[in-house]
Amino acid sequence: MARTKTSKAWMREHVTDPYVRRAKQEGYRSRSAYKLMEVLEKDRLVRPGMTVVDLGAAPGGWSQVLAPLVGSAGRVIALDVLEMAPVEGVAFVCSDFSETATLERLEKELAGRRIDLVISDMAPNISGVGLVDQARSVGLAELALEFARDRLKPGGSFLVKMFQGSGIDEFRKQLAESFTTVAVRKPKASRDRSSELYLLAKGRRSTV
């Protein structure tokens, strides 16, 4: 009974959510598109001609935002373990990000291009056990950071979703070691009750 009530409350909140309604009206696949728009507007992260990798991309809301911003001279490569309907101007890799073969496929799509921006909206499958879910979330963020460290061009940026809790302070320290600035972003489109936030690291330090 409790689960049914919770499900009904979630559905009621979902269908009345102004960002869900707006996404349907404007043709975006997810309300999270507006989270990215807010960060991009505030921090001016994307310009025409840039190469961007979108991790945890399905259903494609972030890629929809990015593709027209980078334009025909740019490149957006989206990755997710789930299938995603095609987005015009976006190359999609359907594979597990933690597998070596996935990175090889990404490298093939990059075709030697250095990356200007890595964004990660990856989240673990929720078990309901807080400590376990938080550890999995941090683990995904660390995988994304490792990828960004290896492949971002000097001066590049990294945007990653995390949840407030254990491990986040240590992760911020890791970001500070590799980037010149680290900031927290909590877009208005993030639900108030959610512990979700985004860490934005700018100015990838040169490894030379």
C-alpha positions as CSV (number, residue, x, y, z in Angstrom):
1,M,0.0,0.0,0.0
2,A,2.8,2.4,0.9
3,R,4.6,1.8,-2.4
4,T,1.3,2.4,-4.3
5,K,0.8,5.7,-2.5
6,T,4.4,6.7,-3.1
7,S,4.1,5.8,-6.8
8,K,0.8,7.8,-7.1
9,A,2.4,10.8,-5.4
10,W,5.4,10.6,-7.7
11,M,3.2,10.4,-10.8
12,R,1.1,13.3,-9.6
13,E,4.2,15.4,-9.0
14,H,5.6,14.4,-12.4
15,V,2.6,15.3,-14.5
16,T,2.2,18.7,-12.8
17,D,5.9,19.5,-13.0
18,P,6.3,22.7,-15.0
19,Y,9.6,21.5,-16.5
20,V,8.0,18.2,-17.6
21,R,5.2,20.2,-19.3
22,R,7.7,22.6,-20.8
23,A,9.8,19.7,-22.2
24,K,6.8,18.2,-23.9
25,Q,5.8,21.6,-25.4
26,E,9.3,22.4,-26.6
27,G,10.2,18.9,-27.9
28,Y,12.8,17.9,-25.4
29,R,13.1,14.3,-24.3
30,S,13.6,15.1,-20.6
31,R,13.2,17.9,-18.0
32,S,16.9,17.6,-17.4
33,A,17.5,19.5,-20.6
34,Y,16.7,22.7,-18.6
35,K,19.3,21.9,-16.0
36,L,22.0,21.8,-18.6
37,M,20.6,25.0,-20.3
38,E,20.9,26.9,-17.0
39,V,24.5,25.8,-16.4
40,L,25.5,26.6,-20.0
41,E,23.9,30.0,-19.9
42,K,25.6,30.9,-16.6
43,D,29.0,29.5,-17.4
44,R,29.2,29.9,-21.2
45,L,30.7,26.4,-21.6
46,V,29.8,25.7,-25.3
47,R,30.7,27.4,-28.5
48,P,30.4,26.4,-32.2
49,G,33.0,23.9,-33.3
50,M,33.5,22.3,-29.9
51,T,33.8,18.6,-29.3
52,V,31.6,17.4,-26.4
53,V,31.1,13.9,-24.9
54,D,27.8,13.3,-23.1
55,L,28.0,10.4,-20.6
56,G,24.8,8.8,-19.4
57,A,23.0,10.5,-22.3
58,A,19.7,8.6,-22.6
59,P,17.0,9.6,-23.3
60,G,18.9,12.4,-25.1
61,G,17.8,15.7,-23.5
62,W,21.3,17.0,-23.0
63,S,22.4,16.0,-26.5
64,Q,19.4,17.8,-27.9
65,V,20.6,21.0,-26.3
66,L,24.2,20.5,-27.3
67,A,24.0,19.6,-31.0
68,P,22.7,23.0,-32.3
69,L,25.2,24.9,-30.0
70,V,28.3,23.2,-31.4
71,G,26.9,23.3,-34.9
72,S,28.0,21.4,-38.0
73,A,31.7,22.1,-37.3
74,G,31.4,20.6,-33.9
75,R,30.9,17.1,-32.6
76,V,28.7,15.6,-29.9
77,I,29.2,12.0,-28.9
78,A,26.6,10.5,-26.6
79,L,27.0,7.4,-24.6
80,D,24.7,5.2,-22.5
81,V,24.2,1.6,-21.5
82,L,20.5,2.1,-22.5
83,E,19.3,2.5,-26.1
84,M,18.6,6.1,-27.2
85,A,16.6,7.2,-30.3
86,P,18.8,9.1,-32.7
87,V,19.4,12.8,-32.2
88,E,20.3,14.8,-35.3
89,G,24.0,15.7,-35.3
90,V,24.8,13.4,-32.5
91,A,26.9,10.2,-32.7
92,F,25.6,7.6,-30.2
93,V,27.5,4.7,-28.5
94,C,25.3,2.2,-26.7
95,S,27.6,0.5,-24.3
96,D,28.8,0.2,-20.6
97,F,31.1,3.1,-19.8
98,S,33.1,0.9,-17.4
99,E,34.2,-1.5,-20.1
100,T,37.5,-1.0,-22.1
101,A,35.7,-1.9,-25.4
102,T,33.4,1.1,-24.8
103,L,36.4,3.5,-24.5
104,E,37.8,2.1,-27.8
105,R,34.5,2.8,-29.5
106,L,34.5,6.3,-28.2
107,E,38.1,6.9,-29.5
108,K,36.9,5.7,-32.9
109,E,34.1,8.3,-32.9
110,L,36.5,11.0,-31.8
111,A,38.7,10.3,-34.7
112,G,41.7,12.1,-33.1
113,R,39.7,15.1,-32.0
114,R,40.6,16.5,-28.5
115,I,37.6,17.1,-26.3
116,D,36.5,20.5,-25.1
117,L,33.8,19.4,-22.6
118,V,32.8,16.2,-20.9
119,I,29.4,16.2,-19.2
120,S,28.1,13.3,-17.1
121,D,24.5,12.8,-16.0
122,M,25.2,9.2,-15.1
123,A,23.4,7.8,-12.1
124,P,23.4,4.3,-10.6
125,N,20.5,1.9,-10.4
126,I,19.0,2.8,-7.1
127,S,19.0,0.0,-4.5
128,G,17.3,2.0,-1.8
129,V,20.3,1.5,0.5
130,G,21.7,5.0,1.0
131,L,25.3,4.2,1.6
132,V,25.4,1.8,-1.3
133,D,23.8,4.1,-3.7
134,Q,26.1,7.0,-2.7
135,A,29.1,4.9,-3.2
136,R,28.0,3.8,-6.6
137,S,27.3,7.4,-7.6
138,V,30.7,8.5,-6.5
139,G,32.2,5.5,-8.4
140,L,30.5,6.6,-11.6
141,A,31.7,10.2,-11.1
142,E,35.3,8.9,-10.6
143,L,35.1,6.9,-13.9
144,A,33.9,10.1,-15.7
145,L,36.7,12.1,-14.1
146,E,39.3,9.6,-15.2
147,F,38.0,9.8,-18.7
148,A,38.0,13.6,-18.6
149,R,41.5,13.8,-17.2
150,D,42.8,11.6,-20.0
151,R,41.1,13.1,-23.0
152,L,40.2,16.8,-22.3
153,K,42.4,19.4,-24.0
154,P,44.1,21.9,-21.8
155,G,41.6,24.5,-20.6
156,G,38.7,22.0,-21.1
157,S,35.8,21.6,-18.8
158,F,34.0,18.8,-16.9
159,L,30.4,18.9,-15.6
160,V,29.3,15.9,-13.4
161,K,26.2,15.0,-11.5
162,M,26.6,13.9,-7.9
163,F,24.5,13.6,-4.7
164,Q,25.2,15.3,-1.4
165,G,26.7,12.8,1.0
166,S,29.9,10.9,1.8
167,G,32.7,11.0,-0.7
168,I,31.8,14.3,-2.4
169,D,34.3,16.4,-0.5
170,E,37.1,14.0,-1.5
171,F,35.9,14.1,-5.1
172,R,36.0,17.9,-5.1
173,K,39.6,17.7,-4.0
174,Q,40.4,15.4,-6.9
175,L,38.8,17.9,-9.3
176,A,40.9,20.8,-7.8
177,E,44.1,18.8,-8.6
178,S,43.3,18.7,-12.3
179,F,41.3,21.9,-12.9
180,T,41.8,25.6,-12.1
181,T,38.3,26.2,-10.7
182,V,35.6,24.0,-9.2
183,A,32.1,25.2,-8.5
184,V,28.8,23.8,-7.4
185,R,25.7,24.2,-9.5
186,K,22.1,23.5,-8.4
187,P,19.9,24.3,-11.3
188,K,16.3,25.5,-10.7
189,A,15.1,22.5,-12.7
190,S,16.5,20.2,-10.0
191,R,13.7,19.3,-7.6
192,D,14.1,21.1,-4.2
193,R,13.8,17.8,-2.3
194,S,16.5,16.1,-4.4
195,S,20.1,15.9,-3.0
196,E,21.3,16.1,-6.6
197,L,23.8,18.8,-7.6
198,Y,26.4,19.3,-10.3
199,L,30.1,20.0,-9.9
200,L,31.6,22.1,-12.6
201,A,35.4,22.0,-13.1
202,K,36.9,24.4,-15.6
203,G,40.4,25.0,-16.9
204,R,41.9,21.5,-17.3
205,R,45.5,21.9,-16.2
206,S,48.1,21.0,-18.8
207,T,49.8,17.6,-18.1
208,V,53.0,18.6,-19.9
